[in-house]
């Protein structure tokens, strides 16, 4: 009887340790549970240090927002989303460009930033702007709602790009486009090499439609369109971090279907 009790106690202890080990393993995985169906990206992520890339005056002096909105063909009555809106540099300028008949959704994951942005929207009486909070693996956008979705100097901070883009895609209207503005440098240095950007978007079913370098941007502009069906999460293949190493961008662009618009000269 004593031996039987000892054996039972040992089995209970073993089971407890096994379950405890499972809990520790789960706790040690820092990925959000909602992202675990998607491949883990093979790249570091820039730390969020500031929501302002530069002062708004300096960005306006080089006509950054005006150039990007012109390239994206933003006009009155359009519905756009500004993801990672920060202090609202693009939000406010998009609101003016789309006019009273248009709509702008400003989204960020930082509640304090959203509070400040909300105060700005009220102060400037931007009645065509709405504010929403997203998450790192889900922009939480309504389906079939946007002509353009802007990701300006923020994509390199997205820790779950495949889940993020997969959930973003249904928010586009028919012929809607995703606009990326970023810098050609490593992802842990507040930028992303263009070829790596192309690869991650292609993995989720987007086609590159334009790639343009302009001095006004202090970086590059890329425009993507949804193409074909959205892949199942388990079928997405993660891009290797070294995909951009030694790759000639022009050769890569030339190999893409649809002859994307390219350019380097400011007009």
Secondary structure by P-SEA (a helix, b strand, c coil): caaaaaaaaaaaaaaaaaaaaaaaaaaaccccccccccccccbbbbcccccccccaaaaaaaaaaaaaaaaacccccbbbbbccccccaaaaaaaaaacccbbbbbbbccaaaaaaaaaaaaaaccccbbbbbbcccccccccccccbbbbcccccccccaaaaaaaacccccccbbbbbbbcccccccccccaaaaaaaaaaacccccbbbbbcccccbbbbbbbcccccccccbbbbbccccccccaaaaaaacccccccccccc
